[in-house]
Amino acid sequence: MSYPGEREDQAARFGSEAFFASIGRAFVAMCAVIPVLFLIEAIDVGIGAGRLDVAGGIIPHRIDGLDGVIFSPFLHAGWDHLYGNSIPLILVGTFALAGGTRRFLWSTLVIVLVSGFGVWIIGDPSSVVVGASGVVFGYLGLLVTRGLVERSWWNLGVAAFIGLLYWYQLYNVLPTDQPISWQGHLLGLLGGVIAAIIFRRRRVRPVPALYGPGSPTLTDL
């Protein structure tokens, strides 16, 4: 008989069959997200490039731009922007999702809210912010922090691998004059750190049987 949390522990154990199965399912799921983003971009181009971005993007300090906190990760400022986010989103999203569907969804919500509201508060009021890069940085922060708080060398190794692949993007968390929302990147990273701490896995030990070899002896009072 399995105990609560046993399945999650098995999936988190590097090299186990459950581990590779969870990685495979997560990869397929994240690959399925990308065509949706391309469809949205195609609709935006079809109705007039940028119209959806303005309607659904974050416009800092403006109430009518607050809905962008939820919608902006699904929008991109052109095909190049979308191409640049797609592969990193698949990579970091796969490993974040492999850690468990429920906490992946809650972690994504925290990342989106921290990044989105943060941009709305401190972003440039003359800008419209769109893109999934805040979520990408959030997943990166999630993996690094998860590796530390859960003592998982696997998560740290994944984060280091992603960092080596995309090290040239990490400076985008710093202030810049380029038309890039460094605030969204930095706050997304922070959101990932917060989510990893809040939704960290607590290992559950099996509950010993009440009766059986080695079980405590019941004594009448």
Contacts in CASP RR format, 6 or more apart in sequence:
PFRMAT RR
TARGET T0000
AUTHOR 0000-0000-0000
METHOD contacts of the structure
MODEL  1
MSYPGEREDQAARFGSEAFFASIGRAFVAMCAVIPVLFLIEAIDVGIGAG
RLDVAGGIIPHRIDGLDGVIFSPFLHAGWDHLYGNSIPLILVGTFALAGG
TRRFLWSTLVIVLVSGFGVWIIGDPSSVVVGASGVVFGYLGLLVTRGLVE
RSWWNLGVAAFIGLLYWYQLYNVLPTDQPISWQGHLLGLLGGVIAAIIFR
RRRVRPVPALYGPGSPTLTDL
3 204 0 8 1.000
3 205 0 8 1.000
3 206 0 8 1.000
3 207 0 8 1.000
4 204 0 8 1.000
5 204 0 8 1.000
6 204 0 8 1.000
6 206 0 8 1.000
7 18 0 8 1.000
8 99 0 8 1.000
8 100 0 8 1.000
8 201 0 8 1.000
9 203 0 8 1.000
9 204 0 8 1.000
10 16 0 8 1.000
10 18 0 8 1.000
10 19 0 8 1.000
11 18 0 8 1.000
11 19 0 8 1.000
11 21 0 8 1.000
11 22 0 8 1.000
11 98 0 8 1.000
11 99 0 8 1.000
11 100 0 8 1.000
12 19 0 8 1.000
12 99 0 8 1.000
12 152 0 8 1.000
12 154 0 8 1.000
12 201 0 8 1.000
13 19 0 8 1.000
14 154 0 8 1.000
19 98 0 8 1.000
22 98 0 8 1.000
22 99 0 8 1.000
22 100 0 8 1.000
23 94 0 8 1.000
23 95 0 8 1.000
23 98 0 8 1.000
24 94 0 8 1.000
24 98 0 8 1.000
25 98 0 8 1.000
26 93 0 8 1.000
26 94 0 8 1.000
26 95 0 8 1.000
26 96 0 8 1.000
26 97 0 8 1.000
26 98 0 8 1.000
26 99 0 8 1.000
27 90 0 8 1.000
27 94 0 8 1.000
29 97 0 8 1.000
30 89 0 8 1.000
30 90 0 8 1.000
30 93 0 8 1.000
30 94 0 8 1.000
30 97 0 8 1.000
31 90 0 8 1.000
33 89 0 8 1.000
34 86 0 8 1.000
34 89 0 8 1.000
34 90 0 8 1.000
36 74 0 8 1.000
37 74 0 8 1.000
37 76 0 8 1.000
37 82 0 8 1.000
37 85 0 8 1.000
37 86 0 8 1.000
37 132 0 8 1.000
38 82 0 8 1.000
40 52 0 8 1.000
40 74 0 8 1.000
40 75 0 8 1.000
41 75 0 8 1.000
41 76 0 8 1.000
41 78 0 8 1.000
41 79 0 8 1.000
41 82 0 8 1.000
43 52 0 8 1.000
44 50 0 8 1.000
44 51 0 8 1.000
44 52 0 8 1.000
44 53 0 8 1.000
44 75 0 8 1.000
44 78 0 8 1.000
45 78 0 8 1.000
49 78 0 8 1.000
50 77 0 8 1.000
52 75 0 8 1.000
53 75 0 8 1.000
53 76 0 8 1.000
53 77 0 8 1.000
53 128 0 8 1.000
53 130 0 8 1.000
54 128 0 8 1.000
56 65 0 8 1.000
56 67 0 8 1.000
56 68 0 8 1.000
56 71 0 8 1.000
56 72 0 8 1.000
56 75 0 8 1.000
56 130 0 8 1.000
57 65 0 8 1.000
57 67 0 8 1.000
57 68 0 8 1.000
57 71 0 8 1.000
57 72 0 8 1.000
57 75 0 8 1.000
57 128 0 8 1.000
57 129 0 8 1.000
57 130 0 8 1.000
58 65 0 8 1.000
58 66 0 8 1.000
58 68 0 8 1.000
58 69 0 8 1.000
58 72 0 8 1.000
58 116 0 8 1.000
58 119 0 8 1.000
58 120 0 8 1.000
58 128 0 8 1.000
58 129 0 8 1.000
58 130 0 8 1.000
59 65 0 8 1.000
59 68 0 8 1.000
59 120 0 8 1.000
59 125 0 8 1.000
59 127 0 8 1.000
59 128 0 8 1.000
59 129 0 8 1.000
60 119 0 8 1.000
60 120 0 8 1.000
60 121 0 8 1.000
60 122 0 8 1.000
60 123 0 8 1.000
60 124 0 8 1.000
60 125 0 8 1.000
60 127 0 8 1.000
60 129 0 8 1.000
61 120 0 8 1.000
61 121 0 8 1.000
61 123 0 8 1.000
61 125 0 8 1.000
62 125 0 8 1.000
65 120 0 8 1.000
66 120 0 8 1.000
68 116 0 8 1.000
68 120 0 8 1.000
69 112 0 8 1.000
69 113 0 8 1.000
69 116 0 8 1.000
69 117 0 8 1.000
69 120 0 8 1.000
70 112 0 8 1.000
72 116 0 8 1.000
72 129 0 8 1.000
72 130 0 8 1.000
72 131 0 8 1.000
73 112 0 8 1.000
73 131 0 8 1.000
73 132 0 8 1.000
73 134 0 8 1.000
73 135 0 8 1.000
74 131 0 8 1.000
74 132 0 8 1.000
75 130 0 8 1.000
75 131 0 8 1.000
76 82 0 8 1.000
76 85 0 8 1.000
76 130 0 8 1.000
76 131 0 8 1.000
76 132 0 8 1.000
77 130 0 8 1.000
77 131 0 8 1.000
81 130 0 8 1.000
81 131 0 8 1.000
85 131 0 8 1.000
85 132 0 8 1.000
85 133 0 8 1.000
85 136 0 8 1.000
88 133 0 8 1.000
88 136 0 8 1.000
88 162 0 8 1.000
88 166 0 8 1.000
88 169 0 8 1.000
89 132 0 8 1.000
89 135 0 8 1.000
89 136 0 8 1.000
89 139 0 8 1.000
91 162 0 8 1.000
91 165 0 8 1.000
92 136 0 8 1.000
92 138 0 8 1.000
92 139 0 8 1.000
92 140 0 8 1.000
92 143 0 8 1.000
92 162 0 8 1.000
93 104 0 8 1.000
93 139 0 8 1.000
95 139 0 8 1.000
95 143 0 8 1.000
95 155 0 8 1.000
95 158 0 8 1.000
96 104 0 8 1.000
96 107 0 8 1.000
96 108 0 8 1.000
96 139 0 8 1.000
96 142 0 8 1.000
96 143 0 8 1.000
97 104 0 8 1.000
99 201 0 8 1.000
103 199 0 8 1.000
103 201 0 8 1.000
106 195 0 8 1.000
106 198 0 8 1.000
106 199 0 8 1.000
107 142 0 8 1.000
107 192 0 8 1.000
107 195 0 8 1.000
107 196 0 8 1.000
107 199 0 8 1.000
108 135 0 8 1.000
108 195 0 8 1.000
110 191 0 8 1.000
110 192 0 8 1.000
110 194 0 8 1.000
110 195 0 8 1.000
110 198 0 8 1.000
111 134 0 8 1.000
111 135 0 8 1.000
111 138 0 8 1.000
111 139 0 8 1.000
111 142 0 8 1.000
111 188 0 8 1.000
111 191 0 8 1.000
111 192 0 8 1.000
111 195 0 8 1.000
112 135 0 8 1.000
114 187 0 8 1.000
114 188 0 8 1.000
114 190 0 8 1.000
114 191 0 8 1.000
114 192 0 8 1.000
114 194 0 8 1.000
115 134 0 8 1.000
115 135 0 8 1.000
115 137 0 8 1.000
115 138 0 8 1.000
115 184 0 8 1.000
115 187 0 8 1.000
115 188 0 8 1.000
115 190 0 8 1.000
115 191 0 8 1.000
116 129 0 8 1.000
116 184 0 8 1.000
116 187 0 8 1.000
118 183 0 8 1.000
118 184 0 8 1.000
118 187 0 8 1.000
119 129 0 8 1.000
119 181 0 8 1.000
119 183 0 8 1.000
119 184 0 8 1.000
119 187 0 8 1.000
122 183 0 8 1.000
123 129 0 8 1.000
123 181 0 8 1.000
123 183 0 8 1.000
127 179 0 8 1.000
127 181 0 8 1.000
129 181 0 8 1.000
129 184 0 8 1.000
133 172 0 8 1.000
133 181 0 8 1.000
133 184 0 8 1.000
133 185 0 8 1.000
134 181 0 8 1.000
134 184 0 8 1.000
134 185 0 8 1.000
134 187 0 8 1.000
134 188 0 8 1.000
134 189 0 8 1.000
135 188 0 8 1.000
137 173 0 8 1.000
137 184 0 8 1.000
137 185 0 8 1.000
137 186 0 8 1.000
137 188 0 8 1.000
137 189 0 8 1.000
138 188 0 8 1.000
138 189 0 8 1.000
138 191 0 8 1.000
138 192 0 8 1.000
138 195 0 8 1.000
139 192 0 8 1.000
140 159 0 8 1.000
140 162 0 8 1.000
140 163 0 8 1.000
140 189 0 8 1.000
140 192 0 8 1.000
141 159 0 8 1.000
141 188 0 8 1.000
141 189 0 8 1.000
141 191 0 8 1.000
141 192 0 8 1.000
141 193 0 8 1.000
141 196 0 8 1.000
142 191 0 8 1.000
142 192 0 8 1.000
142 193 0 8 1.000
142 195 0 8 1.000
142 196 0 8 1.000
143 155 0 8 1.000
143 156 0 8 1.000
143 158 0 8 1.000
143 159 0 8 1.000
143 162 0 8 1.000
143 196 0 8 1.000
144 155 0 8 1.000
144 156 0 8 1.000
144 159 0 8 1.000
144 193 0 8 1.000
144 196 0 8 1.000
145 192 0 8 1.000
145 193 0 8 1.000
145 196 0 8 1.000
145 197 0 8 1.000
146 152 0 8 1.000
146 155 0 8 1.000
146 196 0 8 1.000
146 200 0 8 1.000
147 153 0 8 1.000
147 154 0 8 1.000
147 155 0 8 1.000
147 156 0 8 1.000
147 159 0 8 1.000
147 196 0 8 1.000
148 156 0 8 1.000
149 196 0 8 1.000
149 197 0 8 1.000
149 200 0 8 1.000
150 200 0 8 1.000
150 201 0 8 1.000
163 170 0 8 1.000
172 180 0 8 1.000
172 182 0 8 1.000
172 185 0 8 1.000
173 182 0 8 1.000
173 185 0 8 1.000
173 186 0 8 1.000
173 189 0 8 1.000
174 182 0 8 1.000
174 186 0 8 1.000
175 182 0 8 1.000
176 182 0 8 1.000
208 214 0 8 1.000
208 215 0 8 1.000
209 215 0 8 1.000
END
